[in-house]
Amino acid sequence: MADYVFKEIITGIKCGQVIPYLGPGALRGATHQVTGQAIPADSDSLIYAMNDGKPMAPKLMYEFPRAAMNMELKRGRPFVTKFLTKLYGENQ
């Protein structure tokens, strides 16, 4: 993309006319600054991280929202909130 397009987008964000959207690949290749481990960003890696590295039932492994709803029903909403906060909010 040309520089003028980025400048136009940035100006739009500052004016409130453009809302940035991060797609599903936004964290691809992101790693923890200290350990160098990949940050879970896709559906499967999020499910494994939420379930202590173990897979869930095939119907839950289909997508992260299903697995998260299942865990919410079993352990409560605070479990899912704490998991995501710890994963993305407390790491570098």
RAZI-V343989 format. One record per pair of residues at least 6 apart in sequence whose ideal C-beta (glycine too) atoms are under 8 Angstrom apart, sorted by the first residue. I is the first residue (numbers start at 0). J is the second residue. D is the distance in Angstrom with one decimal. If there is no record, write none. Layout:
BEGIN
I/J/D, I/J/D
END
This chain:
BEGIN
8/17/5.9, 11/17/3.2, 12/18/7.8, 12/19/6.2, 23/40/7.9, 23/41/7.4, 25/40/7.6, 26/38/5.9, 26/40/3.6, 27/40/6.3, 28/37/7.8, 29/37/7.3, 29/38/4.5, 29/40/6.5, 30/36/6.3, 30/37/5.6, 30/38/6.4, 31/37/8.0, 31/38/6.3, 31/90/5.9, 31/91/6.6, 32/91/4.1, 33/91/6.1, 37/44/7.4, 38/86/7.6, 38/87/7.8, 38/90/7.3, 39/45/4.8, 39/47/7.3, 39/48/4.4, 39/86/6.6, 42/62/5.2, 42/63/4.3, 43/60/6.9, 45/63/4.6, 45/66/7.8, 46/54/7.4, 46/55/6.0, 46/59/7.3, 46/60/6.1, 46/63/5.8, 46/66/4.6, 47/53/7.2, 47/54/7.0, 48/82/7.7, 48/86/6.5, 49/66/6.6, 49/67/7.0, 49/70/6.3, 49/79/7.7, 49/82/5.3, 50/66/7.4, 50/70/7.7, 54/60/5.9, 55/66/5.4, 55/69/7.2, 58/65/7.1, 59/65/5.3, 59/66/4.5, 59/69/5.4, 60/66/7.0, 67/79/5.2, 70/78/5.9, 70/79/5.9, 70/82/7.9, 71/78/7.0, 71/79/5.1
END
